[in-house]
Amino acid sequence: ETLRRMGPRAVTAIPKLLRVLDGKDRHVAAAAARVLGAQGAAAVMGLRERLDAPRADTRGLAVVALGEIGPPASSAADKLSGRLEFVEGRELLQLVTALGRIGSKATVAVPGLVAILKHSHRDSRGAACEALGRIGAAAHGATEALSAVAQRDPVDFVRRAAQRANAEIIRQRAGQVAAKLIPETNPVPDELRE
């Protein structure tokens, strides 16, 4: 608990905390994952390595910690997204949630997340919608698939998640397009004009 409250100042404890993730006491390992998630970019490399751990619970804790780190964990997005097609259930939800928390830095995950929109598990479909919305404009290639989910998914909360995600992607994309089309409006002061 003390290390968690220390936040980024606990950076010197990262190697020991990473070893604890592999330990037998899962309550202590979960606490270590929470502390690692508070360490930011300094913990990403070690957590990324734990994505190959033989134990599913260790991999899951590493995924959750990377999600807590958010955008600074972008260097793990490729490895996280590469696991999407090989996992199910809770592990899939953890991966999708972590990628959504990484946000716009997780563009590599867009194709995998779009594929999950057709998954049989409704929570996975809903989480994929939310993750695509958090990725934002970089997920503009997903708008057609999200529109289809918003219209045809049999589950109401999944349809609403798809609508929100599509709206966010379109809003961000429109802002990018507008920024390119509208010249900067920094008027030149009279004293600087020739």
MOSUL-V776445 format. One record per backbone hydrogen bond with DSSP energy under -0.5 kcal/mol. NH is the residue of the N-H (numbers start at 1). CO is the residue of the C=O. E is the energy in kcal/mol with one decimal. If there is no record, write none. Layout:
BEGIN
nh=NH co=CO e=E
nh=NH co=CO e=E
END
This chain:
BEGIN
nh=5 co=1 e=-2.2
nh=6 co=2 e=-1.5
nh=7 co=3 e=-0.9
nh=7 co=4 e=-0.8
nh=9 co=6 e=-1.7
nh=10 co=7 e=-2.3
nh=11 co=8 e=-1.2
nh=12 co=9 e=-0.5
nh=13 co=10 e=-2.2
nh=14 co=11 e=-1.5
nh=17 co=13 e=-2.6
nh=18 co=14 e=-2.5
nh=19 co=15 e=-1.5
nh=20 co=16 e=-1.9
nh=21 co=17 e=-1.3
nh=22 co=18 e=-0.6
nh=22 co=19 e=-1.0
nh=23 co=20 e=-1.6
nh=26 co=24 e=-1.1
nh=29 co=25 e=-2.2
nh=30 co=26 e=-2.3
nh=31 co=27 e=-1.9
nh=32 co=28 e=-2.4
nh=33 co=29 e=-2.2
nh=34 co=30 e=-1.8
nh=35 co=31 e=-2.0
nh=36 co=32 e=-2.8
nh=37 co=33 e=-2.4
nh=38 co=34 e=-0.9
nh=38 co=35 e=-0.8
nh=39 co=36 e=-1.5
nh=42 co=39 e=-0.9
nh=43 co=40 e=-2.0
nh=44 co=41 e=-1.1
nh=45 co=41 e=-0.5
nh=47 co=43 e=-2.2
nh=48 co=44 e=-3.0
nh=49 co=45 e=-1.8
nh=50 co=46 e=-1.4
nh=51 co=47 e=-0.6
nh=51 co=48 e=-1.1
nh=52 co=49 e=-1.6
nh=53 co=50 e=-1.6
nh=59 co=55 e=-2.1
nh=60 co=56 e=-2.6
nh=61 co=57 e=-2.1
nh=62 co=58 e=-2.1
nh=63 co=59 e=-2.4
nh=64 co=60 e=-2.5
nh=65 co=61 e=-2.4
nh=66 co=62 e=-2.4
nh=67 co=63 e=-2.3
nh=68 co=64 e=-2.1
nh=69 co=65 e=-1.7
nh=70 co=66 e=-1.6
nh=72 co=69 e=-0.8
nh=73 co=70 e=-2.8
nh=74 co=71 e=-1.7
nh=76 co=73 e=-2.3
nh=77 co=74 e=-1.5
nh=80 co=76 e=-2.6
nh=81 co=77 e=-2.9
nh=82 co=78 e=-1.8
nh=83 co=79 e=-0.6
nh=83 co=80 e=-1.2
nh=84 co=81 e=-1.1
nh=86 co=83 e=-1.7
nh=87 co=83 e=-0.6
nh=87 co=84 e=-0.7
nh=91 co=88 e=-0.9
nh=92 co=88 e=-1.1
nh=93 co=89 e=-2.2
nh=94 co=90 e=-2.5
nh=95 co=91 e=-2.1
nh=96 co=92 e=-2.7
nh=97 co=93 e=-2.5
nh=98 co=94 e=-2.5
nh=99 co=95 e=-2.5
nh=100 co=96 e=-2.1
nh=101 co=97 e=-2.1
nh=102 co=98 e=-1.8
nh=103 co=99 e=-1.4
nh=105 co=102 e=-1.0
nh=106 co=103 e=-2.7
nh=107 co=104 e=-0.5
nh=109 co=106 e=-2.0
nh=110 co=107 e=-1.7
nh=113 co=109 e=-2.6
nh=114 co=110 e=-2.6
nh=115 co=111 e=-1.9
nh=116 co=112 e=-1.4
nh=117 co=113 e=-0.8
nh=117 co=114 e=-0.9
nh=118 co=115 e=-1.5
nh=119 co=116 e=-2.2
nh=122 co=120 e=-0.6
nh=125 co=121 e=-1.9
nh=126 co=122 e=-2.7
nh=127 co=123 e=-2.5
nh=128 co=124 e=-2.2
nh=129 co=125 e=-2.0
nh=130 co=126 e=-2.2
nh=131 co=127 e=-2.6
nh=132 co=128 e=-2.4
nh=133 co=129 e=-2.2
nh=134 co=130 e=-2.0
nh=135 co=131 e=-2.1
nh=136 co=132 e=-1.6
nh=138 co=135 e=-0.9
nh=139 co=136 e=-2.9
nh=140 co=137 e=-1.7
nh=142 co=139 e=-2.6
nh=143 co=140 e=-1.2
nh=146 co=142 e=-2.7
nh=147 co=143 e=-2.4
nh=148 co=144 e=-2.0
nh=149 co=145 e=-2.1
nh=150 co=146 e=-2.8
nh=151 co=147 e=-1.5
nh=152 co=148 e=-2.5
nh=153 co=149 e=-2.2
nh=156 co=154 e=-0.5
nh=159 co=155 e=-2.1
nh=160 co=156 e=-2.6
nh=161 co=157 e=-2.0
nh=162 co=158 e=-2.3
nh=163 co=159 e=-2.2
nh=164 co=160 e=-2.6
nh=165 co=161 e=-2.4
nh=166 co=162 e=-2.5
nh=167 co=163 e=-2.5
nh=168 co=164 e=-2.3
nh=169 co=165 e=-2.6
nh=170 co=166 e=-2.7
nh=171 co=167 e=-2.5
nh=172 co=168 e=-2.5
nh=173 co=169 e=-2.6
nh=174 co=170 e=-2.7
nh=175 co=171 e=-1.9
nh=176 co=172 e=-1.9
nh=177 co=173 e=-2.5
nh=178 co=174 e=-2.8
nh=179 co=175 e=-2.0
nh=180 co=176 e=-1.4
nh=181 co=177 e=-1.9
nh=182 co=178 e=-2.6
nh=183 co=181 e=-0.6
nh=186 co=184 e=-0.5
nh=187 co=185 e=-0.8
nh=189 co=187 e=-0.5
nh=192 co=189 e=-1.9
nh=193 co=189 e=-0.7
nh=193 co=190 e=-1.0
END
